[in-house]
Amino acid sequence: MNQLHISPKVETQISNVSSGAIMAGINVSKLKNIIVYNPPIELQKTFAAFVQQIDKSKCAVQKSLEKAEVLYKSLMQTYFC
């Protein structure tokens, strides 16, 4: 799935077989002809764990940013109202 979203090689293949000027489309038979790298399952598991950890980190950072924004707004209200 990640190769379909982030691999330049796969993206190029998809754009080469896509049709439609306004909204690109690709049917199943064309999709079956796209070449993707199939790494060993252990490498896939390692990558999946890495992505999961990154997602957790992104979530934690987002929550921290939201808390900081609330704190900032609170301080602005305290000092300027």
Backbone hydrogen bonds, N-H to C=O, Kabsch-Sander energy under -0.5 kcal/mol:
donor,donor_aa,acceptor,acceptor_aa,energy
5,H,1,M,-1.0
6,I,2,N,-2.8
7,S,3,Q,-1.6
11,E,7,S,-2.8
12,T,8,P,-2.3
13,Q,9,K,-1.9
14,I,10,V,-2.7
15,S,11,E,-2.6
16,N,12,T,-1.9
17,V,13,Q,-1.4
18,S,14,I,-1.3
19,S,25,G,-2.0
25,G,19,S,-1.9
31,L,27,N,-2.3
32,K,28,V,-2.2
33,N,29,S,-0.6
33,N,30,K,-0.8
34,I,31,L,-1.3
36,V,34,I,-0.5
44,Q,40,P,-2.1
45,K,41,I,-2.5
46,T,42,E,-2.2
47,F,43,L,-2.4
48,A,44,Q,-2.6
49,A,45,K,-2.4
50,F,46,T,-2.2
51,V,47,F,-2.8
52,Q,48,A,-2.4
53,Q,49,A,-2.2
54,I,50,F,-2.4
55,D,51,V,-2.5
56,K,52,Q,-2.1
57,S,53,Q,-2.3
58,K,54,I,-2.8
59,C,55,D,-2.2
60,A,56,K,-2.4
61,V,57,S,-2.6
62,Q,58,K,-2.5
63,K,59,C,-2.4
64,S,60,A,-2.2
65,L,61,V,-2.5
66,E,62,Q,-2.3
67,K,63,K,-2.3
68,A,64,S,-2.5
69,E,65,L,-2.3
70,V,66,E,-2.1
71,L,67,K,-2.5
72,Y,68,A,-2.7
73,K,69,E,-2.6
74,S,70,V,-2.2
75,L,71,L,-2.5
76,M,72,Y,-2.6
77,Q,73,K,-2.2
78,T,74,S,-2.2
79,Y,75,L,-2.5
80,F,76,M,-2.2
81,C,77,Q,-1.1
